[in-house]
Every structure is written in structure tokens, then in C-alpha cells.
Amino acid sequence: MTGWKWQRGRTLTYLTIPGWSKLGVMAAFAVRTGGASENPYSSLNLALHVGDDPEAVLHNRALFLGELGYESKDCVAAEQVHGTRVLWVTAKDRGRGMQSLEDALPKCDGMVTGEKVGLLCFYADCVPIYFFEPRTGLIGLAHAGWLGTAHKIAQEMLTIIKSAGGRPENCLAAIGPCIGPCCYEVGENVLNAFSENFHNLAMFSSKGEGKYYLDLVKANQMLLLAEGLWPENISIAGLCTACQPENFFSYRRDGVTGRMAAFIGKSLRG
């Protein structure tokens, strides 16, 4: 895992990027264990939209964020819709989407901020993409499923970062655990969607009979490189959510299930 490390906290185990922590930014990805949710959401389900007991979800969020030095009131969550809309987050947004779905940032799959606000997104196979521009202090988080990837949400994130004074060549990015090409079989419709926006379809390998294996990590890495990021500045976890039921929820594998969370936030100390 390039840049990513397993971290054992007070009560939970999670993934983090120590190199970013040294620069004052916590980037973390939860695993599925250590929480209060019952089957089929057992046990650290962090999403309110999947049918789990809301009290269990809020308990789980407090556990996870507490490990990272944050509280729900300091964070923001969005209504994820598998799109490419990216919103700028300010201190006034703190707490939105953290206690209920009704006040989440509406219909967006990417968030960028320059303030000390924790950003939280939810996953059960889709790609978490983290952004950190050290020169400006900008941070961002994207939820990239196949549809968001095909329509280049990573590019939209960098457009917002550039508009706020950031430079892709200065930017650090990280790709967390997601479904891998070993497990992600798709049809012609997905291939056709990518062919509309990508000249290079190296993220697909043919299985035959109109079926393909899709490498979402490779697709998003290609987008980041095309926008000017340096290869050595992209950290890839390289963990397949569908292959590891002991660690990760997977919608493709299980159907009704919980969600892990990706988190990024500046240190609240100092």
C-alpha cells in the first residue's frame, strides 16, 4: 500500500496516511468492525441512508471521528448521487448531514474546503479519492463510482482546487479501498459510457461475451495524471472491498449492507 498504513486506535482499526498527518491533515478510511450496528449492517456502518438504526449509526460516527480527533459537529456529509457535482464547503456548513439526511449537502459527490471542517463520504465498493494541496492548504474528498468516474469527477475536483489557487502539480492525492478488477464485472453499457469520455480504455479487460472487468483505480489514476499530478504524489491503497468481507462492506458482494466512511480534515490543534 503506497503511503497507506493500518492504524490501531483506542478502540478501532482504520487506514491512514502518516505522511499527510505529518503535514497537518488527517486522511482516514474506516473498516467495518468495532461498531454497534446489527446484521446486515454489522458492525461499524457509518451511513444513515441504508436502513440501519440511526442511533447505531450516530454512535458509530462518534466512535470513528473520536479516533481522528473530530466530532460530528465539526464535519460535513453530502447526499451522494453518483454524479460529478462538487461543492465548496465553509465553516458555516459544519454539522450538515451528520445527524440526519435532511440537511446534508444536496446532490453532490465531491467536497473541497480550505477550512478546518472534516469531510465525510460513504462507500461500499465505490472509489474514495482524497486531495491535499499543501501550498494552499486545500483539501477535498470525492465519491467516484463507475458513473462518476466515467464522467470524470476527479477532474471536477481539480477544477475547483485550481479555481481556489491550487496547482495540480503541487497536489497530493490518495485512492482508498474499493472494488478491484478482480471482482468488478460490467457490461457493454459501462464500456460505452467510458468510451464517450476516455480515448484510452486500458481500465477494461475483456471477459468475453460482452462482459468486462473494470479497474476503477486505474481509471481514476489516469485522470489524475492527465490533470498534471505527479505519479509519486498518488497514494493507492490497493485493497479490494469485495475480496475482504472481514474488513469491508461490499454492495456488489452482499447487496443490503453497511457503508465505510472516508474522512479528511485538518488538525484541529494549533
CORMO-V626797 format. One record per pair of residues at least 6 apart in sequence whose C-alpha atoms are under 8 Angstrom apart, sorted by sequence separation. I is the first residue (numbers start at 1). J is the second residue. D is the distance in Angstrom with one decimal. If there is no record, write none. Layout:
# CORMO-V626797
i->{I & I}
j->{J & J}
d->{D & D}
This chain:
# CORMO-V626797
i->{7 & 8 & 20 & 21 & 36 & 37 & 48 & 65 & 97 & 98 & 132 & 133 & 161 & 162 & 195 & 206 & 207 & 225 & 241 & 242 & 251 & 6 & 7 & 20 & 35 & 36 & 37 & 45 & 65 & 96 & 97 & 121 & 131 & 132 & 194 & 205 & 206 & 241 & 242 & 250 & 6 & 7 & 35 & 36 & 37 & 96 & 97 & 111 & 131 & 132 & 204 & 205 & 241 & 242 & 249 & 6 & 7 & 17 & 33 & 34 & 35 & 48 & 62 & 96 & 130 & 131 & 144 & 204 & 205 & 241 & 249 & 250 & 5 & 6 & 16 & 17 & 32 & 33 & 34 & 35 & 47 & 62 & 130 & 131 & 144 & 158 & 204 & 242 & 249 & 4 & 5 & 16 & 17 & 32 & 33 & 41 & 46 & 61 & 130 & 142 & 203 & 204 & 242 & 249 & 4 & 5 & 16 & 32 & 45 & 46 & 129 & 130 & 142 & 203 & 248 & 4 & 5 & 15 & 16 & 31 & 32 & 44 & 128 & 129 & 191 & 203 & 221 & 3 & 4 & 14 & 15 & 46 & 128 & 129 & 3 & 14 & 15 & 37 & 45 & 46 & 127 & 128 & 129 & 142 & 203 & 3 & 14 & 15 & 37 & 44 & 127 & 128 & 203 & 13 & 14 & 76 & 126 & 127 & 140 & 202 & 13 & 76 & 77 & 78 & 79 & 126 & 127 & 37 & 75 & 76 & 77 & 78 & 126 & 36 & 37 & 74 & 75 & 76 & 77 & 121 & 123 & 125 & 126 & 12 & 35 & 36 & 73 & 74 & 75 & 76 & 77 & 87 & 119 & 120 & 121 & 122 & 191 & 12 & 73 & 76 & 79 & 85 & 86 & 89 & 114 & 119 & 121 & 188 & 11 & 36 & 37 & 72 & 75 & 85 & 86 & 87 & 88 & 89 & 90 & 94 & 114 & 115 & 138 & 187 & 188 & 35 & 36 & 83 & 84 & 85 & 86 & 87 & 88 & 89 & 90 & 91 & 114 & 187 & 188 & 35 & 73 & 79 & 83 & 84 & 85 & 86 & 87 & 88 & 90 & 91 & 113 & 114 & 129 & 186 & 187 & 72 & 78 & 79 & 80 & 81 & 82 & 83 & 84 & 86 & 91 & 112 & 113 & 185 & 186 & 72 & 77 & 78 & 79 & 80 & 81 & 82 & 90 & 112 & 113 & 185 & 186 & 35 & 76 & 77 & 78 & 79 & 80 & 81 & 89 & 112 & 138 & 185 & 186 & 76 & 78 & 79 & 80 & 111 & 112 & 136 & 184 & 185 & 78 & 79 & 110 & 111 & 136 & 183 & 184 & 78 & 110 & 111 & 135 & 182 & 184 & 110 & 181 & 109 & 110 & 133 & 181 & 30 & 109 & 133 & 180 & 181 & 109 & 133 & 135 & 180 & 181 & 134 & 180 & 133 & 134 & 179 & 180 & 133 & 134 & 132 & 133 & 178 & 58 & 131 & 132 & 58 & 76 & 80 & 131 & 132 & 26 & 74 & 75 & 76 & 77 & 78 & 131 & 175 & 74 & 75 & 76 & 77 & 78 & 110 & 130 & 131 & 150 & 151 & 74 & 75 & 76 & 77 & 129 & 130 & 146 & 150 & 75 & 112 & 129 & 130 & 111 & 129 & 147 & 151 & 110 & 128 & 129 & 150 & 70 & 112 & 127 & 128 & 150 & 112 & 127 & 128 & 127 & 128 & 12 & 127 & 11 & 12 & 48 & 49 & 125 & 126 & 127 & 48 & 125 & 126 & 124 & 125 & 12 & 123 & 11 & 10 & 172 & 9 & 171 & 168 & 169 & 170 & 175 & 180 & 183 & 168 & 169 & 173 & 174 & 175 & 176 & 177 & 179 & 180 & 183 & 82 & 168 & 169 & 172 & 173 & 174 & 175 & 176 & 177 & 178 & 179 & 180 & 82 & 171 & 172 & 173 & 174 & 175 & 176 & 177 & 178 & 179 & 180 & 80 & 82 & 174 & 176 & 177 & 178 & 179 & 83 & 84 & 177 & 178 & 179 & 82 & 83 & 82 & 154 & 84 & 86 & 149 & 83 & 84 & 85 & 152 & 155 & 84 & 154 & 155 & 158 & 83 & 86 & 146 & 149 & 154 & 85 & 86 & 145 & 149 & 152 & 179 & 84 & 88 & 155 & 86 & 47 & 46 & 127 & 127 & 27 & 23 & 125 & 124 & 125 & 141 & 141 & 141 & 124 & 125 & 140 & 124 & 125 & 139 & 124 & 125 & 139 & 124 & 125 & 124 & 128 & 130 & 124 & 123 & 124 & 122 & 123 & 122 & 123 & 122 & 123 & 121 & 122 & 120 & 121 & 120 & 121 & 120 & 119 & 120 & 118 & 119 & 118 & 119 & 29 & 118 & 117 & 118 & 116 & 117 & 116 & 115 & 116 & 116 & 69 & 70 & 69 & 50 & 52 & 50 & 50 & 47 & 46 & 47 & 33 & 45 & 46 & 47 & 32 & 33 & 44 & 45 & 46 & 47 & 32 & 41 & 45 & 46 & 31 & 32 & 40 & 41 & 42 & 44 & 31 & 32 & 40 & 41 & 31 & 40 & 41 & 32 & 32 & 32 & 31 & 30 & 4 & 29 & 30 & 3 & 4 & 29 & 30 & 2 & 3 & 4 & 29 & 1 & 2 & 3 & 28 & 29 & 1 & 2 & 27 & 28 & 1 & 27 & 28 & 1 & 26 & 27 & 26 & 27 & 25 & 26 & 25 & 26 & 25 & 26 & 24 & 25 & 24}
j->{13 & 14 & 26 & 27 & 42 & 43 & 54 & 71 & 103 & 104 & 138 & 139 & 167 & 168 & 201 & 212 & 213 & 231 & 247 & 248 & 257 & 13 & 14 & 27 & 42 & 43 & 44 & 52 & 72 & 103 & 104 & 128 & 138 & 139 & 201 & 212 & 213 & 248 & 249 & 257 & 14 & 15 & 43 & 44 & 45 & 104 & 105 & 119 & 139 & 140 & 212 & 213 & 249 & 250 & 257 & 15 & 16 & 26 & 42 & 43 & 44 & 57 & 71 & 105 & 139 & 140 & 153 & 213 & 214 & 250 & 258 & 259 & 15 & 16 & 26 & 27 & 42 & 43 & 44 & 45 & 57 & 72 & 140 & 141 & 154 & 168 & 214 & 252 & 259 & 15 & 16 & 27 & 28 & 43 & 44 & 52 & 57 & 72 & 141 & 153 & 214 & 215 & 253 & 260 & 16 & 17 & 28 & 44 & 57 & 58 & 141 & 142 & 154 & 215 & 260 & 17 & 18 & 28 & 29 & 44 & 45 & 57 & 141 & 142 & 204 & 216 & 234 & 17 & 18 & 28 & 29 & 60 & 142 & 143 & 18 & 29 & 30 & 52 & 60 & 61 & 142 & 143 & 144 & 157 & 218 & 19 & 30 & 31 & 53 & 60 & 143 & 144 & 219 & 30 & 31 & 93 & 143 & 144 & 157 & 219 & 31 & 94 & 95 & 96 & 97 & 144 & 145 & 56 & 94 & 95 & 96 & 97 & 145 & 56 & 57 & 94 & 95 & 96 & 97 & 141 & 143 & 145 & 146 & 33 & 56 & 57 & 94 & 95 & 96 & 97 & 98 & 108 & 140 & 141 & 142 & 143 & 212 & 34 & 95 & 98 & 101 & 107 & 108 & 111 & 136 & 141 & 143 & 210 & 34 & 59 & 60 & 95 & 98 & 108 & 109 & 110 & 111 & 112 & 113 & 117 & 137 & 138 & 161 & 210 & 211 & 59 & 60 & 107 & 108 & 109 & 110 & 111 & 112 & 113 & 114 & 115 & 138 & 211 & 212 & 60 & 98 & 104 & 108 & 109 & 110 & 111 & 112 & 113 & 115 & 116 & 138 & 139 & 154 & 211 & 212 & 98 & 104 & 105 & 106 & 107 & 108 & 109 & 110 & 112 & 117 & 138 & 139 & 211 & 212 & 99 & 104 & 105 & 106 & 107 & 108 & 109 & 117 & 139 & 140 & 212 & 213 & 63 & 104 & 105 & 106 & 107 & 108 & 109 & 117 & 140 & 166 & 213 & 214 & 105 & 107 & 108 & 109 & 140 & 141 & 165 & 213 & 214 & 108 & 109 & 140 & 141 & 166 & 213 & 214 & 109 & 141 & 142 & 166 & 213 & 215 & 142 & 213 & 142 & 143 & 166 & 214 & 64 & 143 & 167 & 214 & 215 & 144 & 168 & 170 & 215 & 216 & 170 & 216 & 170 & 171 & 216 & 217 & 171 & 172 & 171 & 172 & 217 & 98 & 171 & 172 & 99 & 117 & 121 & 172 & 173 & 68 & 116 & 117 & 118 & 119 & 120 & 173 & 217 & 117 & 118 & 119 & 120 & 121 & 153 & 173 & 174 & 193 & 194 & 118 & 119 & 120 & 121 & 173 & 174 & 190 & 194 & 120 & 157 & 174 & 175 & 157 & 175 & 193 & 197 & 157 & 175 & 176 & 197 & 118 & 160 & 175 & 176 & 198 & 161 & 176 & 177 & 177 & 178 & 63 & 178 & 63 & 64 & 100 & 101 & 177 & 178 & 179 & 101 & 178 & 179 & 178 & 179 & 67 & 178 & 67 & 67 & 229 & 67 & 229 & 227 & 228 & 229 & 234 & 239 & 242 & 228 & 229 & 233 & 234 & 235 & 236 & 237 & 239 & 240 & 243 & 143 & 229 & 230 & 233 & 234 & 235 & 236 & 237 & 238 & 239 & 240 & 241 & 144 & 233 & 234 & 235 & 236 & 237 & 238 & 239 & 240 & 241 & 242 & 143 & 145 & 237 & 239 & 240 & 241 & 242 & 147 & 148 & 241 & 242 & 243 & 147 & 148 & 148 & 220 & 151 & 153 & 216 & 151 & 152 & 153 & 220 & 223 & 153 & 223 & 224 & 227 & 153 & 156 & 216 & 219 & 224 & 156 & 157 & 216 & 220 & 223 & 250 & 156 & 160 & 227 & 160 & 122 & 122 & 216 & 217 & 130 & 134 & 241 & 241 & 242 & 262 & 263 & 264 & 248 & 249 & 264 & 249 & 250 & 264 & 250 & 251 & 265 & 251 & 252 & 258 & 262 & 264 & 259 & 259 & 260 & 259 & 260 & 260 & 261 & 261 & 262 & 261 & 262 & 261 & 262 & 262 & 263 & 263 & 263 & 264 & 263 & 264 & 264 & 265 & 176 & 265 & 265 & 266 & 265 & 266 & 266 & 266 & 267 & 268 & 267 & 268 & 268 & 256 & 258 & 257 & 258 & 258 & 258 & 259 & 246 & 258 & 259 & 260 & 246 & 247 & 258 & 259 & 260 & 261 & 247 & 256 & 260 & 261 & 247 & 248 & 256 & 257 & 258 & 260 & 248 & 249 & 257 & 258 & 249 & 258 & 259 & 258 & 259 & 260 & 260 & 260 & 235 & 260 & 261 & 235 & 236 & 261 & 262 & 235 & 236 & 237 & 262 & 235 & 236 & 237 & 262 & 263 & 236 & 237 & 262 & 263 & 237 & 263 & 264 & 238 & 263 & 264 & 264 & 265 & 264 & 265 & 265 & 266 & 266 & 267 & 266 & 267 & 267}
d->{5.6 & 6.6 & 6.5 & 7.4 & 7.3 & 4.5 & 6.2 & 5.7 & 5.2 & 7.4 & 5.8 & 6.4 & 7.3 & 7.3 & 7.0 & 4.4 & 6.7 & 6.7 & 7.7 & 7.4 & 6.4 & 7.1 & 5.3 & 7.1 & 7.3 & 5.5 & 6.2 & 7.9 & 7.1 & 5.4 & 3.6 & 7.9 & 7.9 & 4.5 & 7.5 & 5.5 & 6.4 & 5.3 & 7.5 & 7.1 & 5.9 & 5.7 & 4.6 & 6.4 & 6.3 & 5.0 & 6.8 & 7.1 & 5.3 & 6.6 & 6.2 & 5.2 & 6.6 & 5.3 & 6.5 & 4.6 & 6.5 & 7.4 & 7.2 & 6.1 & 3.9 & 6.4 & 6.5 & 6.7 & 7.6 & 4.8 & 6.7 & 5.7 & 6.8 & 5.8 & 5.9 & 8.0 & 5.6 & 6.4 & 7.4 & 6.0 & 7.1 & 5.3 & 5.7 & 7.1 & 6.5 & 6.7 & 5.8 & 6.2 & 7.9 & 6.9 & 4.8 & 7.0 & 6.0 & 6.5 & 5.5 & 5.6 & 7.0 & 5.9 & 5.2 & 6.7 & 5.4 & 7.2 & 4.7 & 7.4 & 5.8 & 6.4 & 5.8 & 6.7 & 5.6 & 6.1 & 4.4 & 4.8 & 6.1 & 7.6 & 5.7 & 6.6 & 7.2 & 4.9 & 7.1 & 4.7 & 7.2 & 5.4 & 6.5 & 7.2 & 6.5 & 7.7 & 7.1 & 5.1 & 7.7 & 6.9 & 7.8 & 5.6 & 7.3 & 6.8 & 5.0 & 6.1 & 5.9 & 6.7 & 7.3 & 5.9 & 6.5 & 7.2 & 6.8 & 5.8 & 7.9 & 5.3 & 7.3 & 7.4 & 5.8 & 7.0 & 4.9 & 7.8 & 7.3 & 5.8 & 5.9 & 6.4 & 5.6 & 7.5 & 5.8 & 6.6 & 6.7 & 4.8 & 7.4 & 7.9 & 7.0 & 5.6 & 8.0 & 7.9 & 7.8 & 5.7 & 6.0 & 5.4 & 5.3 & 5.5 & 6.2 & 6.2 & 4.5 & 5.5 & 7.0 & 5.3 & 5.4 & 5.1 & 4.7 & 7.4 & 7.6 & 7.8 & 7.4 & 7.6 & 7.9 & 7.7 & 6.0 & 5.9 & 7.3 & 6.0 & 6.1 & 6.9 & 7.5 & 7.7 & 7.5 & 7.5 & 8.0 & 6.0 & 4.4 & 6.3 & 7.3 & 7.3 & 5.8 & 6.4 & 7.8 & 6.8 & 6.7 & 5.9 & 7.3 & 7.2 & 7.9 & 6.2 & 7.0 & 4.8 & 6.2 & 6.3 & 5.9 & 5.9 & 6.4 & 6.5 & 5.9 & 7.8 & 7.1 & 6.1 & 6.7 & 7.8 & 6.5 & 7.8 & 6.9 & 5.9 & 4.3 & 5.0 & 5.1 & 5.0 & 7.7 & 6.6 & 4.5 & 4.9 & 7.8 & 5.5 & 7.3 & 5.7 & 6.6 & 6.0 & 6.3 & 5.5 & 6.4 & 5.9 & 6.5 & 7.4 & 5.8 & 6.3 & 7.7 & 5.8 & 6.2 & 5.8 & 4.8 & 5.8 & 7.9 & 5.7 & 7.9 & 6.0 & 7.1 & 7.4 & 6.4 & 7.1 & 5.6 & 6.7 & 5.3 & 7.8 & 5.7 & 4.3 & 5.2 & 5.8 & 6.4 & 6.5 & 7.4 & 5.7 & 6.3 & 5.5 & 6.2 & 7.8 & 7.4 & 6.5 & 6.2 & 5.0 & 5.5 & 6.6 & 7.9 & 4.1 & 7.3 & 4.6 & 6.8 & 7.8 & 7.0 & 6.0 & 5.1 & 5.4 & 6.7 & 7.1 & 5.5 & 6.4 & 6.2 & 7.4 & 7.3 & 5.5 & 6.1 & 7.4 & 5.8 & 7.0 & 5.7 & 6.5 & 7.5 & 7.1 & 7.6 & 4.2 & 5.3 & 5.7 & 6.3 & 6.4 & 5.1 & 7.4 & 5.2 & 7.4 & 7.6 & 4.6 & 7.4 & 7.9 & 7.2 & 6.0 & 7.5 & 7.1 & 7.1 & 6.0 & 7.0 & 7.7 & 7.5 & 4.4 & 7.8 & 5.7 & 6.1 & 7.9 & 8.0 & 6.9 & 5.1 & 6.9 & 7.1 & 8.0 & 5.8 & 6.3 & 7.3 & 8.0 & 5.5 & 6.2 & 6.4 & 7.8 & 4.6 & 7.2 & 5.8 & 4.2 & 5.3 & 5.1 & 7.0 & 7.6 & 5.4 & 6.7 & 6.3 & 7.7 & 6.1 & 5.7 & 6.1 & 6.2 & 6.9 & 5.0 & 7.7 & 4.9 & 6.9 & 7.4 & 5.7 & 6.5 & 7.7 & 4.8 & 7.9 & 6.8 & 6.8 & 5.8 & 6.6 & 6.7 & 7.5 & 7.4 & 6.9 & 5.3 & 7.8 & 7.3 & 6.6 & 7.2 & 6.9 & 7.3 & 7.9 & 5.2 & 7.9 & 7.3 & 7.2 & 7.2 & 7.8 & 5.5 & 7.7 & 6.8 & 4.6 & 6.7 & 7.4 & 4.7 & 7.4 & 8.0 & 7.8 & 6.8 & 7.5 & 6.2 & 6.4 & 6.6 & 5.5 & 7.3 & 7.5 & 7.4 & 6.6 & 5.4 & 4.9 & 6.3 & 5.3 & 6.2 & 6.3 & 5.8 & 7.8 & 4.9 & 7.4 & 7.4 & 5.3 & 6.3 & 5.0 & 4.8 & 4.4 & 4.8 & 5.1 & 6.4 & 6.6 & 4.7 & 7.4 & 7.0 & 7.2 & 6.1 & 6.3 & 5.8 & 6.2 & 7.4 & 4.8 & 5.3 & 5.0 & 7.5 & 7.6 & 6.2 & 7.8 & 7.6 & 5.9 & 5.1 & 5.6 & 6.9 & 5.6 & 6.1 & 7.8 & 7.9 & 6.2 & 5.2 & 5.6 & 6.8 & 6.8 & 8.0 & 7.4 & 7.9 & 7.1 & 7.5 & 7.9 & 6.6 & 4.7 & 6.6 & 7.2 & 7.7 & 7.6 & 6.8 & 7.0 & 7.2 & 6.8 & 7.6 & 6.4 & 7.9 & 6.6 & 7.2 & 7.8 & 6.9 & 7.8 & 7.0 & 7.6 & 6.4 & 7.2 & 7.2 & 7.3 & 7.5 & 7.7 & 5.8 & 7.2 & 7.1 & 8.0 & 7.7 & 7.0 & 7.4 & 7.6 & 7.3 & 5.2 & 5.4 & 7.3 & 4.6 & 6.4 & 7.4 & 5.4 & 7.2 & 7.2 & 6.6 & 7.3 & 5.2 & 5.1 & 6.3 & 5.7 & 5.2 & 5.6 & 6.1 & 4.5 & 7.6 & 5.5 & 6.3 & 6.4 & 5.4 & 5.7 & 6.8 & 4.8 & 5.6 & 7.0 & 6.8 & 5.4 & 5.8 & 6.3 & 7.1 & 4.3 & 6.1 & 7.2 & 6.5 & 7.2 & 5.4 & 7.7 & 7.3 & 6.6 & 7.9 & 7.7 & 7.5 & 7.7 & 7.8 & 7.3 & 6.7 & 6.9 & 7.2 & 5.7 & 8.0 & 4.7 & 5.8 & 7.6 & 7.7 & 6.9 & 7.7 & 5.2 & 5.9 & 7.8 & 5.5 & 7.9 & 6.2 & 6.2 & 5.3 & 5.3 & 6.7 & 5.0 & 7.1 & 7.4 & 5.6 & 6.3 & 5.4 & 4.5 & 8.0 & 7.2 & 8.0 & 7.9 & 7.7 & 6.3 & 6.1 & 5.5 & 6.9 & 7.3 & 5.5 & 5.3 & 7.3 & 5.9 & 6.6 & 5.1 & 7.2 & 5.8 & 4.6 & 7.7 & 5.4 & 7.7 & 5.9 & 6.3 & 6.2 & 6.3 & 7.6 & 5.2 & 4.7 & 5.7 & 6.5 & 6.0 & 7.6 & 4.5 & 5.5 & 6.8 & 7.0 & 5.4 & 5.7 & 6.1 & 4.4 & 6.8 & 5.8 & 5.8 & 5.4}
